[in-house]
Amino acid sequence: MEWIKANLGLLIGIVLAVIAVVVLAIVFTKKNKQKAKEQKKQDELEVMARALVAAIGGKDNVANLEYEQTRLKFEVKDSKLIDEKAIKAAGVMNINRPSRKKVQVMVGPRVETVYEDVKALL
């Protein structure tokens, strides 16, 4: 019992160090899970971008690409090369064809990221 009284400060320090290690381990685990989740989402968006480029007829078929709000706006050279089923299979919300050579693909709130990925592929 006397040893405990004499070394109380040391014991408190050890307990606090153990608590700090546990708290840090929990924080880093959560951060790693969050990073992994974000990376998975990024990978999914890159796959979507590759699928969209292929479904739109390849990079040589794209005359112009823009985005606004939640949609990508493609202008194509040859509308016969567009595969609407493949576009839908890429995971988009909807497709709109305002004219023969224009295709609007509704991607959602992450449209800017998909736009950058598609632009990099063109």
N, CA, C and O atoms as a GROMACS GRO file, in nm:
protein
  488
    1MET      N    1   0.081  -0.119   0.000
    1MET     CA    2   0.000   0.000   0.000
    1MET      C    3   0.086   0.126   0.000
    1MET      O    4   0.052   0.226  -0.063
    2GLU      N    5   0.197   0.121   0.071
    2GLU     CA    6   0.285   0.237   0.075
    2GLU      C    7   0.346   0.264  -0.061
    2GLU      O    8   0.369   0.380  -0.098
    3TRP      N    9   0.373   0.159  -0.135
    3TRP     CA   10   0.431   0.177  -0.267
    3TRP      C   11   0.335   0.255  -0.356
    3TRP      O   12   0.377   0.341  -0.434
    4ILE      N   13   0.206   0.225  -0.345
    4ILE     CA   14   0.104   0.295  -0.425
    4ILE      C   15   0.101   0.442  -0.386
    4ILE      O   16   0.096   0.529  -0.473
    5LYS      N   17   0.105   0.471  -0.256
    5LYS     CA   18   0.104   0.611  -0.211
    5LYS      C   19   0.228   0.684  -0.260
    5LYS      O   20   0.220   0.800  -0.300
    6ALA      N   21   0.342   0.618  -0.257
    6ALA     CA   22   0.467   0.681  -0.296
    6ALA      C   23   0.473   0.703  -0.448
    6ALA      O   24   0.538   0.797  -0.494
    7ASN      N   25   0.407   0.618  -0.525
    7ASN     CA   26   0.414   0.626  -0.671
    7ASN      C   27   0.280   0.661  -0.736
    7ASN      O   28   0.254   0.624  -0.850
    8LEU      N   29   0.195   0.731  -0.663
    8LEU     CA   30   0.062   0.768  -0.713
    8LEU      C   31   0.071   0.850  -0.842
    8LEU      O   32  -0.006   0.828  -0.936
    9GLY      N   33   0.164   0.944  -0.847
    9GLY     CA   34   0.181   1.027  -0.967
    9GLY      C   35   0.217   0.942  -1.088
    9GLY      O   36   0.166   0.964  -1.197
   10LEU      N   37   0.306   0.844  -1.067
   10LEU     CA   38   0.346   0.754  -1.175
   10LEU      C   39   0.227   0.672  -1.224
   10LEU      O   40   0.208   0.658  -1.345
   11LEU      N   41   0.150   0.620  -1.132
   11LEU     CA   42   0.032   0.540  -1.169
   11LEU      C   43  -0.070   0.623  -1.247
   11LEU      O   44  -0.127   0.576  -1.346
   12ILE      N   45  -0.093   0.745  -1.202
   12ILE     CA   46  -0.187   0.833  -1.273
   12ILE      C   47  -0.134   0.862  -1.413
   12ILE      O   48  -0.211   0.863  -1.510
   13GLY      N   49  -0.006   0.886  -1.425
   13GLY     CA   50   0.056   0.910  -1.555
   13GLY      C   51   0.039   0.792  -1.650
   13GLY      O   52   0.009   0.810  -1.768
   14ILE      N   53   0.059   0.671  -1.599
   14ILE     CA   54   0.044   0.551  -1.681
   14ILE      C   55  -0.100   0.536  -1.728
   14ILE      O   56  -0.125   0.507  -1.844
   15VAL      N   57  -0.195   0.556  -1.636
   15VAL     CA   58  -0.337   0.544  -1.671
   15VAL      C   59  -0.374   0.647  -1.778
   15VAL      O   60  -0.443   0.615  -1.874
   16LEU      N   61  -0.328   0.771  -1.762
   16LEU     CA   62  -0.357   0.875  -1.861
   16LEU      C   63  -0.293   0.844  -1.996
   16LEU      O   64  -0.352   0.870  -2.101
   17ALA      N   65  -0.173   0.789  -1.994
   17ALA     CA   66  -0.107   0.752  -2.119
   17ALA      C   67  -0.185   0.643  -2.191
   17ALA      O   68  -0.200   0.649  -2.313
   18VAL      N   69  -0.234   0.543  -2.119
   18VAL     CA   70  -0.314   0.436  -2.179
   18VAL      C   71  -0.442   0.494  -2.238
   18VAL      O   72  -0.482   0.456  -2.349
   19ILE      N   73  -0.506   0.584  -2.166
   19ILE     CA   74  -0.630   0.646  -2.216
   19ILE      C   75  -0.599   0.725  -2.344
   19ILE      O   76  -0.676   0.718  -2.440
   20ALA      N   77  -0.489   0.800  -2.345
   20ALA     CA   78  -0.452   0.878  -2.463
   20ALA      C   79  -0.426   0.788  -2.584
   20ALA      O   80  -0.468   0.820  -2.694
   21VAL      N   81  -0.359   0.675  -2.563
   21VAL     CA   82  -0.331   0.582  -2.673
   21VAL      C   83  -0.461   0.525  -2.729
   21VAL      O   84  -0.477   0.513  -2.850
   22VAL      N   85  -0.554   0.490  -2.642
   22VAL     CA   86  -0.683   0.434  -2.686
   22VAL      C   87  -0.762   0.540  -2.765
   22VAL      O   88  -0.819   0.509  -2.869
   23VAL      N   89  -0.765   0.662  -2.714
   23VAL     CA   90  -0.838   0.768  -2.783
   23VAL      C   91  -0.776   0.795  -2.921
   23VAL      O   92  -0.848   0.809  -3.020
   24LEU      N   93  -0.644   0.803  -2.927
   24LEU     CA   94  -0.577   0.825  -3.056
   24LEU      C   95  -0.602   0.711  -3.153
   24LEU      O   96  -0.622   0.734  -3.272
   25ALA      N   97  -0.602   0.588  -3.104
   25ALA     CA   98  -0.630   0.473  -3.190
   25ALA      C   99  -0.771   0.483  -3.248
   25ALA      O  100  -0.791   0.453  -3.365
   26ILE      N  101  -0.866   0.523  -3.167
   26ILE     CA  102  -1.004   0.537  -3.215
   26ILE      C  103  -1.014   0.647  -3.320
   26ILE      O  104  -1.078   0.630  -3.423
   27VAL      N  105  -0.950   0.760  -3.294
   27VAL     CA  106  -0.954   0.873  -3.388
   27VAL      C  107  -0.892   0.834  -3.522
   27VAL      O  108  -0.950   0.861  -3.627
   28PHE      N  109  -0.775   0.771  -3.519
   28PHE     CA  110  -0.709   0.733  -3.644
   28PHE      C  111  -0.787   0.626  -3.719
   28PHE      O  112  -0.789   0.626  -3.842
   29THR      N  113  -0.851   0.536  -3.647
   29THR     CA  114  -0.932   0.433  -3.711
   29THR      C  115  -1.050   0.498  -3.785
   29THR      O  116  -1.081   0.461  -3.898
   30LYS      N  117  -1.114   0.594  -3.720
   30LYS     CA  118  -1.226   0.664  -3.784
   30LYS      C  119  -1.179   0.742  -3.906
   30LYS      O  120  -1.246   0.742  -4.010
   31LYS      N  121  -1.064   0.809  -3.895
   31LYS     CA  122  -1.012   0.884  -4.009
   31LYS      C  123  -0.979   0.790  -4.125
   31LYS      O  124  -1.007   0.822  -4.240
   32ASN      N  125  -0.920   0.675  -4.095
   32ASN     CA  126  -0.885   0.580  -4.200
   32ASN      C  127  -1.009   0.525  -4.268
   32ASN      O  128  -1.012   0.508  -4.389
   33LYS      N  129  -1.113   0.498  -4.189
   33LYS     CA  130  -1.238   0.449  -4.247
   33LYS      C  131  -1.300   0.555  -4.337
   33LYS      O  132  -1.353   0.525  -4.444
   34GLN      N  133  -1.293   0.681  -4.292
   34GLN     CA  134  -1.347   0.791  -4.370
   34GLN      C  135  -1.269   0.807  -4.501
   34GLN      O  136  -1.328   0.828  -4.607
   35LYS      N  137  -1.136   0.799  -4.494
   35LYS     CA  138  -1.054   0.808  -4.614
   35LYS      C  139  -1.085   0.694  -4.710
   35LYS      O  140  -1.095   0.714  -4.831
   36ALA      N  141  -1.100   0.573  -4.656
   36ALA     CA  142  -1.130   0.457  -4.739
   36ALA      C  143  -1.265   0.474  -4.808
   36ALA      O  144  -1.280   0.440  -4.926
   37LYS      N  145  -1.363   0.526  -4.735
   37LYS     CA  146  -1.496   0.548  -4.791
   37LYS      C  147  -1.490   0.653  -4.902
   37LYS      O  148  -1.552   0.636  -5.007
   38GLU      N  149  -1.417   0.760  -4.878
   38GLU     CA  150  -1.403   0.866  -4.979
   38GLU      C  151  -1.327   0.814  -5.101
   38GLU      O  152  -1.362   0.849  -5.214
   39GLN      N  153  -1.226   0.733  -5.081
   39GLN     CA  154  -1.150   0.676  -5.193
   39GLN      C  155  -1.238   0.583  -5.275
   39GLN      O  156  -1.230   0.582  -5.398
   40LYS      N  157  -1.323   0.505  -5.207
   40LYS     CA  158  -1.414   0.416  -5.278
   40LYS      C  159  -1.511   0.496  -5.364
   40LYS      O  160  -1.538   0.460  -5.479
   41LYS      N  161  -1.562   0.605  -5.309
   41LYS     CA  162  -1.654   0.691  -5.384
   41LYS      C  163  -1.583   0.753  -5.504
   41LYS      O  164  -1.640   0.760  -5.613
   42GLN      N  165  -1.458   0.796  -5.484
   42GLN     CA  166  -1.380   0.854  -5.593
   42GLN      C  167  -1.357   0.750  -5.702
   42GLN      O  168  -1.368   0.780  -5.820
   43ASP      N  169  -1.325   0.628  -5.661
   43ASP     CA  170  -1.304   0.520  -5.759
   43ASP      C  171  -1.431   0.493  -5.839
   43ASP      O  172  -1.425   0.470  -5.960
   44GLU      N  173  -1.546   0.494  -5.770
   44GLU     CA  174  -1.674   0.473  -5.839
   44GLU      C  175  -1.700   0.582  -5.941
   44GLU      O  176  -1.752   0.555  -6.050
   45LEU      N  177  -1.666   0.706  -5.907
   45LEU     CA  178  -1.687   0.818  -5.999
   45LEU      C  179  -1.593   0.809  -6.119
   45LEU      O  180  -1.631   0.845  -6.231
   46GLU      N  181  -1.471   0.761  -6.097
   46GLU     CA  182  -1.377   0.742  -6.209
   46GLU      C  183  -1.426   0.632  -6.303
   46GLU      O  184  -1.414   0.643  -6.425
   47VAL      N  185  -1.482   0.526  -6.246
   47VAL     CA  186  -1.539   0.418  -6.328
   47VAL      C  187  -1.657   0.472  -6.408
   47VAL      O  188  -1.673   0.439  -6.526
   48MET      N  189  -1.739   0.555  -6.344
   48MET     CA  190  -1.852   0.616  -6.413
   48MET      C  191  -1.802   0.701  -6.530
   48MET      O  192  -1.859   0.695  -6.640
   49ALA      N  193  -1.699   0.779  -6.508
   49ALA     CA  194  -1.645   0.865  -6.613
   49ALA      C  195  -1.596   0.783  -6.732
   49ALA      O  196  -1.623   0.817  -6.847
   50ARG      N  197  -1.523   0.675  -6.704
   50ARG     CA  198  -1.474   0.589  -6.813
   50ARG      C  199  -1.590   0.527  -6.890
   50ARG      O  200  -1.588   0.520  -7.013
   51ALA      N  201  -1.693   0.484  -6.817
   51ALA     CA  202  -1.809   0.422  -6.882
   51ALA      C  203  -1.884   0.525  -6.967
   51ALA      O  204  -1.932   0.492  -7.076
   52LEU      N  205  -1.894   0.648  -6.918
   52LEU     CA  206  -1.963   0.752  -6.995
   52LEU      C  207  -1.889   0.784  -7.125
   52LEU      O  208  -1.951   0.800  -7.230
   53VAL      N  209  -1.758   0.794  -7.118
   53VAL     CA  210  -1.680   0.824  -7.238
   53VAL      C  211  -1.699   0.713  -7.341
   53VAL      O  212  -1.718   0.740  -7.460
   54ALA      N  213  -1.695   0.589  -7.296
   54ALA     CA  214  -1.715   0.476  -7.388
   54ALA      C  215  -1.857   0.478  -7.445
   54ALA      O  216  -1.876   0.454  -7.565
   55ALA      N  217  -1.957   0.504  -7.360
   55ALA     CA  218  -2.097   0.501  -7.404
   55ALA      C  219  -2.133   0.616  -7.496
   55ALA      O  220  -2.226   0.606  -7.575
   56ILE      N  221  -2.059   0.725  -7.486
   56ILE     CA  222  -2.088   0.841  -7.569
   56ILE      C  223  -2.022   0.827  -7.707
   56ILE      O  224  -2.041   0.911  -7.794
   57GLY      N  225  -1.946   0.719  -7.724
   57GLY     CA  226  -1.884   0.694  -7.853
   57GLY      C  227  -1.734   0.714  -7.854
   57GLY      O  228  -1.671   0.719  -7.960
   58GLY      N  229  -1.676   0.726  -7.737
   58GLY     CA  230  -1.530   0.744  -7.728
   58GLY      C  231  -1.490   0.890  -7.730
   58GLY      O  232  -1.570   0.978  -7.761
   59LYS      N  233  -1.364   0.913  -7.697
   59LYS     CA  234  -1.317   1.052  -7.686
   59LYS      C  235  -1.319   1.125  -7.820
   59LYS      O  236  -1.335   1.248  -7.823
   60ASP      N  237  -1.304   1.053  -7.929
   60ASP     CA  238  -1.304   1.119  -8.060
   60ASP      C  239  -1.443   1.164  -8.103
   60ASP      O  240  -1.456   1.243  -8.196
   61ASN      N  241  -1.546   1.115  -8.036
   61ASN     CA  242  -1.682   1.154  -8.071
   61ASN      C  243  -1.731   1.277  -7.994
   61ASN      O  244  -1.836   1.332  -8.026
   62VAL      N  245  -1.656   1.320  -7.896
   62VAL     CA  246  -1.700   1.434  -7.815
   62VAL      C  247  -1.649   1.563  -7.877
   62VAL      O  248  -1.528   1.586  -7.888
   63ALA      N  249  -1.744   1.649  -7.918
   63ALA     CA  250  -1.709   1.779  -7.975
   63ALA      C  251  -1.695   1.884  -7.866
   63ALA      O  252  -1.612   1.974  -7.876
   64ASN      N  253  -1.776   1.872  -7.760
   64ASN     CA  254  -1.772   1.969  -7.652
   64ASN      C  255  -1.827   1.904  -7.524
   64ASN      O  256  -1.913   1.816  -7.530
   65LEU      N  257  -1.776   1.948  -7.411
   65LEU     CA  258  -1.822   1.897  -7.282
   65LEU      C  259  -1.831   2.013  -7.185
   65LEU      O  260  -1.737   2.091  -7.170
   66GLU      N  261  -1.945   2.024  -7.118
   66GLU     CA  262  -1.967   2.125  -7.016
   66GLU      C  263  -2.043   2.060  -6.902
   66GLU      O  264  -2.092   1.947  -6.914
   67TYR      N  265  -2.053   2.132  -6.790
   67TYR     CA  266  -2.140   2.084  -6.683
   67TYR      C  267  -2.209   2.203  -6.619
   67TYR      O  268  -2.158   2.315  -6.620
   68GLU      N  269  -2.324   2.177  -6.563
   68GLU     CA  270  -2.396   2.277  -6.486
   68GLU      C  271  -2.481   2.206  -6.382
   68GLU      O  272  -2.539   2.102  -6.409
   69GLN      N  273  -2.487   2.262  -6.265
   69GLN     CA  274  -2.563   2.210  -6.152
   69GLN      C  275  -2.538   2.060  -6.133
   69GLN      O  276  -2.440   2.023  -6.069
   70THR      N  277  -2.623   1.975  -6.185
   70THR     CA  278  -2.610   1.831  -6.160
   70THR      C  279  -2.591   1.749  -6.287
   70THR      O  280  -2.599   1.626  -6.283
   71ARG      N  281  -2.566   1.814  -6.400
   71ARG     CA  282  -2.557   1.737  -6.525
   71ARG      C  283  -2.435   1.770  -6.610
   71ARG      O  284  -2.384   1.882  -6.610
   72LEU      N  285  -2.391   1.668  -6.680
   72LEU     CA  286  -2.288   1.682  -6.781
   72LEU      C  287  -2.357   1.708  -6.914
   72LEU      O  288  -2.460   1.647  -6.944
   73LYS      N  289  -2.301   1.797  -6.993
   73LYS     CA  290  -2.361   1.829  -7.122
   73LYS      C  291  -2.260   1.797  -7.232
   73LYS      O  292  -2.160   1.867  -7.249
   74PHE      N  293  -2.288   1.689  -7.304
   74PHE     CA  294  -2.203   1.646  -7.415
   74PHE      C  295  -2.259   1.698  -7.546
   74PHE      O  296  -2.380   1.699  -7.567
   75GLU      N  297  -2.170   1.742  -7.632
   75GLU     CA  298  -2.205   1.766  -7.772
   75GLU      C  299  -2.120   1.667  -7.850
   75GLU      O  300  -1.998   1.665  -7.836
   76VAL      N  301  -2.185   1.585  -7.932
   76VAL     CA  302  -2.114   1.477  -8.002
   76VAL      C  303  -2.107   1.504  -8.152
   76VAL      O  304  -2.185   1.582  -8.206
   77LYS      N  305  -2.013   1.438  -8.216
   77LYS     CA  306  -1.996   1.452  -8.360
   77LYS      C  307  -2.090   1.358  -8.436
   77LYS      O  308  -2.148   1.396  -8.538
   78ASP      N  309  -2.105   1.235  -8.385
   78ASP     CA  310  -2.190   1.135  -8.449
   78ASP      C  311  -2.286   1.077  -8.346
   78ASP      O  312  -2.246   1.001  -8.258
   79SER      N  313  -2.412   1.114  -8.358
   79SER     CA  314  -2.511   1.071  -8.259
   79SER      C  315  -2.541   0.921  -8.267
   79SER      O  316  -2.598   0.865  -8.173
   80LYS      N  317  -2.505   0.856  -8.376
   80LYS     CA  318  -2.529   0.712  -8.390
   80LYS      C  319  -2.440   0.629  -8.297
   80LYS      O  320  -2.470   0.514  -8.268
   81LEU      N  321  -2.331   0.688  -8.252
   81LEU     CA  322  -2.238   0.616  -8.164
   81LEU      C  323  -2.280   0.616  -8.017
   81LEU      O  324  -2.219   0.547  -7.936
   82ILE      N  325  -2.383   0.691  -7.983
   82ILE     CA  326  -2.429   0.701  -7.845
   82ILE      C  327  -2.506   0.575  -7.805
   82ILE      O  328  -2.598   0.533  -7.875
   83ASP      N  329  -2.468   0.518  -7.694
   83ASP     CA  330  -2.533   0.398  -7.640
   83ASP      C  331  -2.604   0.437  -7.510
   83ASP      O  332  -2.543   0.438  -7.403
   84GLU      N  333  -2.733   0.469  -7.521
   84GLU     CA  334  -2.809   0.516  -7.405
   84GLU      C  335  -2.818   0.411  -7.295
   84GLU      O  336  -2.815   0.445  -7.176
   85LYS      N  337  -2.828   0.285  -7.332
   85LYS     CA  338  -2.834   0.179  -7.230
   85LYS      C  339  -2.705   0.174  -7.151
   85LYS      O  340  -2.707   0.154  -7.029
   86ALA      N  341  -2.593   0.191  -7.218
   86ALA     CA  342  -2.463   0.190  -7.148
   86ALA      C  343  -2.448   0.314  -7.060
   86ALA      O  344  -2.387   0.308  -6.954
   87ILE      N  345  -2.504   0.427  -7.104
   87ILE     CA  346  -2.499   0.548  -7.021
   87ILE      C  347  -2.577   0.524  -6.892
   87ILE      O  348  -2.529   0.556  -6.783
   88LYS      N  349  -2.697   0.468  -6.904
   88LYS     CA  350  -2.777   0.439  -6.785
   88LYS      C  351  -2.708   0.337  -6.696
   88LYS      O  352  -2.714   0.347  -6.574
   89ALA      N  353  -2.643   0.239  -6.757
   89ALA     CA  354  -2.572   0.136  -6.680
   89ALA      C  355  -2.452   0.194  -6.605
   89ALA      O  356  -2.403   0.133  -6.510
   90ALA      N  357  -2.404   0.310  -6.648
   90ALA     CA  358  -2.290   0.373  -6.581
   90ALA      C  359  -2.328   0.427  -6.443
   90ALA      O  360  -2.240   0.463  -6.365
   91GLY      N  361  -2.457   0.432  -6.413
   91GLY     CA  362  -2.500   0.475  -6.280
   91GLY      C  363  -2.551   0.618  -6.274
   91GLY      O  364  -2.555   0.677  -6.166
   92VAL      N  365  -2.590   0.673  -6.387
   92VAL     CA  366  -2.642   0.810  -6.388
   92VAL      C  367  -2.790   0.810  -6.348
   92VAL      O  368  -2.857   0.708  -6.351
   93MET      N  369  -2.837   0.928  -6.311
   93MET     CA  370  -2.976   0.941  -6.268
   93MET      C  371  -3.073   0.939  -6.385
   93MET      O  372  -3.178   0.876  -6.381
   94ASN      N  373  -3.035   1.012  -6.492
   94ASN     CA  374  -3.125   1.024  -6.606
   94ASN      C  375  -3.047   1.075  -6.727
   94ASN      O  376  -2.935   1.124  -6.714
   95ILE      N  377  -3.107   1.064  -6.843
   95ILE     CA  378  -3.049   1.113  -6.968
   95ILE      C  379  -3.152   1.201  -7.036
   95ILE      O  380  -3.271   1.171  -7.037
   96ASN      N  381  -3.104   1.310  -7.092
   96ASN     CA  382  -3.191   1.400  -7.167
   96ASN      C  383  -3.125   1.426  -7.302
   96ASN      O  384  -3.004   1.450  -7.308
   97ARG      N  385  -3.203   1.421  -7.408
   97ARG     CA  386  -3.151   1.445  -7.544
   97ARG      C  387  -3.221   1.567  -7.601
   97ARG      O  388  -3.321   1.553  -7.672
   98PRO      N  389  -3.172   1.689  -7.572
   98PRO     CA  390  -3.238   1.810  -7.624
   98PRO      C  391  -3.229   1.825  -7.776
   98PRO      O  392  -3.313   1.892  -7.836
   99SER      N  393  -3.130   1.764  -7.836
   99SER     CA  394  -3.119   1.763  -7.982
   99SER      C  395  -3.044   1.637  -8.023
   99SER      O  396  -2.998   1.560  -7.939
  100ARG      N  397  -3.031   1.618  -8.153
  100ARG     CA  398  -2.968   1.496  -8.204
  100ARG      C  399  -2.823   1.482  -8.158
  100ARG      O  400  -2.778   1.372  -8.126
  101LYS      N  401  -2.751   1.592  -8.155
  101LYS     CA  402  -2.609   1.587  -8.122
  101LYS      C  403  -2.577   1.630  -7.979
  101LYS      O  404  -2.460   1.640  -7.942
  102LYS      N  405  -2.678   1.654  -7.900
  102LYS     CA  406  -2.656   1.695  -7.761
  102LYS      C  407  -2.715   1.593  -7.666
  102LYS      O  408  -2.827   1.544  -7.684
  103VAL      N  409  -2.637   1.561  -7.564
  103VAL     CA  410  -2.680   1.466  -7.463
  103VAL      C  411  -2.651   1.527  -7.327
  103VAL      O  412  -2.539   1.570  -7.300
  104GLN      N  413  -2.752   1.530  -7.241
  104GLN     CA  414  -2.733   1.576  -7.104
  104GLN      C  415  -2.746   1.455  -7.012
  104GLN      O  416  -2.846   1.382  -7.016
  105VAL      N  417  -2.646   1.435  -6.931
  105VAL     CA  418  -2.642   1.320  -6.841
  105VAL      C  419  -2.651   1.372  -6.697
  105VAL      O  420  -2.563   1.446  -6.652
  106MET      N  421  -2.758   1.335  -6.627
  106MET     CA  422  -2.776   1.381  -6.491
  106MET      C  423  -2.697   1.292  -6.395
  106MET      O  424  -2.730   1.175  -6.374
  107VAL      N  425  -2.594   1.350  -6.338
  107VAL     CA  426  -2.502   1.277  -6.252
  107VAL      C  427  -2.536   1.296  -6.105
  107VAL      O  428  -2.531   1.200  -6.028
  108GLY      N  429  -2.570   1.416  -6.066
  108GLY     CA  430  -2.600   1.446  -5.927
  108GLY      C  431  -2.502   1.547  -5.871
  108GLY      O  432  -2.433   1.615  -5.947
  109PRO      N  433  -2.496   1.558  -5.739
  109PRO     CA  434  -2.417   1.664  -5.676
  109PRO      C  435  -2.265   1.652  -5.696
  109PRO      O  436  -2.193   1.749  -5.675
  110ARG      N  437  -2.217   1.536  -5.736
  110ARG     CA  438  -2.073   1.519  -5.758
  110ARG      C  439  -2.035   1.538  -5.905
  110ARG      O  440  -1.934   1.485  -5.951
  111VAL      N  441  -2.116   1.614  -5.976
  111VAL     CA  442  -2.097   1.631  -6.120
  111VAL      C  443  -1.961   1.693  -6.153
  111VAL      O  444  -1.900   1.656  -6.253
  112GLU      N  445  -1.914   1.785  -6.071
  112GLU     CA  446  -1.786   1.850  -6.100
  112GLU      C  447  -1.672   1.749  -6.099
  112GLU      O  448  -1.581   1.757  -6.182
  113THR      N  449  -1.675   1.656  -6.006
  113THR     CA  450  -1.571   1.553  -5.998
  113THR      C  451  -1.576   1.463  -6.121
  113THR      O  452  -1.473   1.432  -6.180
  114VAL      N  453  -1.697   1.422  -6.160
  114VAL     CA  454  -1.712   1.338  -6.279
  114VAL      C  455  -1.669   1.415  -6.403
  114VAL      O  456  -1.604   1.360  -6.492
  115TYR      N  457  -1.705   1.543  -6.410
  115TYR     CA  458  -1.664   1.628  -6.522
  115TYR      C  459  -1.511   1.630  -6.534
  115TYR      O  460  -1.457   1.612  -6.643
  116GLU      N  461  -1.442   1.651  -6.422
  116GLU     CA  462  -1.295   1.654  -6.424
  116GLU      C  463  -1.238   1.520  -6.471
  116GLU      O  464  -1.141   1.516  -6.546
  117ASP      N  465  -1.299   1.411  -6.425
  117ASP     CA  466  -1.252   1.277  -6.465
  117ASP      C  467  -1.275   1.253  -6.614
  117ASP      O  468  -1.188   1.199  -6.683
  118VAL      N  469  -1.393   1.293  -6.664
  118VAL     CA  470  -1.423   1.277  -6.807
  118VAL      C  471  -1.328   1.365  -6.889
  118VAL      O  472  -1.274   1.322  -6.990
  119LYS      N  473  -1.310   1.488  -6.845
  119LYS     CA  474  -1.223   1.582  -6.916
  119LYS      C  475  -1.081   1.526  -6.926
  119LYS      O  476  -1.014   1.542  -7.028
  120ALA      N  477  -1.035   1.460  -6.822
  120ALA     CA  478  -0.900   1.402  -6.822
  120ALA      C  479  -0.890   1.286  -6.922
  120ALA      O  480  -0.782   1.258  -6.975
  121LEU      N  481  -1.002   1.220  -6.948
  121LEU     CA  482  -1.002   1.108  -7.042
  121LEU      C  483  -1.011   1.154  -7.188
  121LEU      O  484  -0.980   1.077  -7.279
  122LEU      N  485  -1.053   1.278  -7.209
  122LEU     CA  486  -1.070   1.327  -7.347
  122LEU      C  487  -0.943   1.381  -7.407
  122LEU      O  488  -0.943   1.426  -7.521
   0.00000   0.00000   0.00000
